[in-house]
Amino acid sequence: MTSFPFSDNGFATAFDAIQEHMDRVLRGVGVPAALRATPQAHFPPVNVGVSGDSIEVVAFVPGVEPDTLNVSIEKRLLTISGERLAPQLPDNARYYARERFEGRYTRVVELPADADPDNVQARYADGCLAISIKRKEASKPRLVTVQ
């Protein structure tokens, strides 16, 4: 019986190397990050929840200044964008490993059809951007009395 040429670790390592290489190749040619499926396509990470009255979105943006955040809603799409800068190293220092994403980012979240784009609040605290979008009145759950 022949064994599979890649062990689980070997395959994962090879796949990661290919993905890193493609990221380096495509970084400057204008290919949108969402199409590349690189870590930048998932920044900032978000949690999305729905309550009876609102849609709640929390974006985790540590190290980003609140005044550099751009939030907009158009045609049921919530867009969070901005730029995340890296701390400056002293002139005589250089990186030998970098895991923290830096640069421009855009994250788009599709909202439910009952989102009210005219009733939105956003607040920033402790590295989290909390966005609350009210639901349209007609779509809120209602208790119906049976007669």
C-alpha positions as CSV (number, residue, x, y, z in Angstrom):
1,M,0.0,0.0,0.0
2,T,1.4,3.4,-1.0
3,S,1.2,6.3,1.4
4,F,0.0,9.7,0.5
5,P,3.0,11.9,-0.4
6,F,1.9,14.8,1.8
7,S,1.4,14.5,5.5
8,D,-1.2,16.8,7.1
9,N,1.5,19.2,8.2
10,G,3.4,19.0,4.9
11,F,0.4,19.8,2.9
12,A,-0.7,22.7,5.1
13,T,2.9,24.1,5.1
14,A,3.0,23.8,1.3
15,F,-0.4,25.4,0.9
16,D,0.6,28.3,3.2
17,A,3.8,28.8,1.2
18,I,1.9,29.0,-2.0
19,Q,-0.6,31.5,-0.5
20,E,2.2,33.7,0.8
21,H,3.9,33.7,-2.6
22,M,0.7,34.6,-4.4
23,D,0.2,37.4,-1.9
24,R,3.6,38.8,-2.7
25,V,3.0,38.5,-6.4
26,L,-0.4,40.2,-6.4
27,R,0.2,42.8,-3.7
28,G,0.9,45.7,-6.0
29,V,-1.2,44.9,-9.1
30,G,-4.6,46.1,-8.0
31,V,-6.2,42.7,-7.3
32,P,-8.8,43.4,-4.6
33,A,-7.9,41.7,-1.3
34,A,-11.3,39.9,-1.2
35,L,-10.5,38.1,-4.4
36,R,-7.1,37.0,-3.1
37,A,-8.5,35.5,0.2
38,T,-5.5,36.7,2.2
39,P,-5.6,37.8,5.8
40,Q,-6.2,41.4,4.8
41,A,-9.5,40.4,3.3
42,H,-10.7,39.6,6.8
43,F,-9.6,42.8,8.5
44,P,-11.3,43.9,10.5
45,P,-12.9,40.8,11.9
46,V,-16.5,41.4,12.7
47,N,-19.4,39.9,14.7
48,V,-22.9,40.5,13.4
49,G,-26.1,39.9,15.4
50,V,-29.8,40.7,15.2
51,S,-32.1,41.6,17.9
52,G,-35.8,42.6,17.8
53,D,-35.0,46.2,17.3
54,S,-31.6,46.4,15.6
55,I,-28.7,44.8,13.8
56,E,-25.5,45.0,15.8
57,V,-22.1,44.9,14.1
58,V,-18.9,44.9,16.1
59,A,-15.6,45.3,14.2
60,F,-12.4,44.6,16.1
61,V,-9.9,47.3,15.1
62,P,-7.1,47.4,17.7
63,G,-4.4,50.0,17.0
64,V,-6.6,52.0,14.7
65,E,-7.4,55.6,15.6
66,P,-11.2,56.3,15.6
67,D,-10.9,59.4,13.3
68,T,-9.4,57.2,10.6
69,L,-12.4,54.9,10.4
70,N,-14.9,55.3,7.6
71,V,-18.3,53.8,7.9
72,S,-21.0,54.0,5.2
73,I,-24.2,52.1,4.2
74,E,-25.4,51.9,0.6
75,K,-27.9,49.4,-0.8
76,R,-27.8,47.1,2.2
77,L,-24.0,47.0,2.3
78,L,-22.2,48.3,5.4
79,T,-18.7,49.3,4.5
80,I,-15.9,49.8,7.0
81,S,-12.7,51.2,5.6
82,G,-9.5,53.0,6.7
83,E,-5.8,52.6,7.1
84,R,-3.9,50.8,9.8
85,L,-0.3,52.1,10.3
86,A,2.5,50.1,11.9
87,P,4.6,51.6,14.7
88,Q,7.8,53.1,13.5
89,L,11.0,51.3,14.2
90,P,14.2,53.2,15.1
91,D,16.2,54.2,12.0
92,N,18.8,51.5,12.5
93,A,16.3,48.6,13.1
94,R,14.5,46.4,10.6
95,Y,11.8,43.7,10.8
96,Y,12.7,40.1,10.6
97,A,9.2,38.9,11.2
98,R,5.9,40.7,10.7
99,E,2.5,39.2,11.6
100,R,0.4,42.4,12.1
101,F,-1.4,43.6,9.0
102,E,-0.9,47.2,8.0
103,G,-2.1,49.3,5.2
104,R,-5.5,50.2,3.7
105,Y,-8.5,47.9,4.3
106,T,-12.1,47.7,3.3
107,R,-14.6,45.3,4.9
108,V,-18.1,44.9,3.5
109,V,-21.0,43.3,5.4
110,E,-24.3,42.6,3.8
111,L,-27.2,43.7,6.0
112,P,-30.7,42.1,6.2
113,A,-33.4,43.7,4.0
114,D,-35.0,45.3,7.1
115,A,-32.0,47.5,8.0
116,D,-32.8,51.2,8.2
117,P,-29.9,53.1,6.7
118,D,-31.2,56.4,8.1
119,N,-31.0,55.2,11.7
120,V,-27.4,54.2,12.5
121,Q,-25.1,54.8,15.4
122,A,-21.4,54.1,15.6
123,R,-19.2,54.3,18.7
124,Y,-15.6,53.3,19.3
125,A,-14.1,52.1,22.6
126,D,-11.1,49.9,23.5
127,G,-10.3,48.9,20.0
128,C,-13.9,47.9,19.1
129,L,-16.1,49.7,16.6
130,A,-19.8,49.0,17.6
131,I,-22.3,49.9,14.9
132,S,-26.1,49.7,15.7
133,I,-28.5,49.8,12.8
134,K,-32.2,50.0,13.7
135,R,-34.6,47.7,11.9
136,K,-37.5,49.2,9.9
137,E,-40.6,49.5,12.0
138,A,-42.7,47.4,9.6
139,S,-40.4,44.4,10.0
140,K,-40.1,44.3,13.8
141,P,-41.7,41.2,15.5
142,R,-45.2,41.9,16.8
143,L,-47.4,40.0,19.1
144,V,-50.8,39.2,17.5
145,T,-53.8,38.7,19.7
146,V,-55.9,35.8,18.8
147,Q,-59.7,36.4,19.1
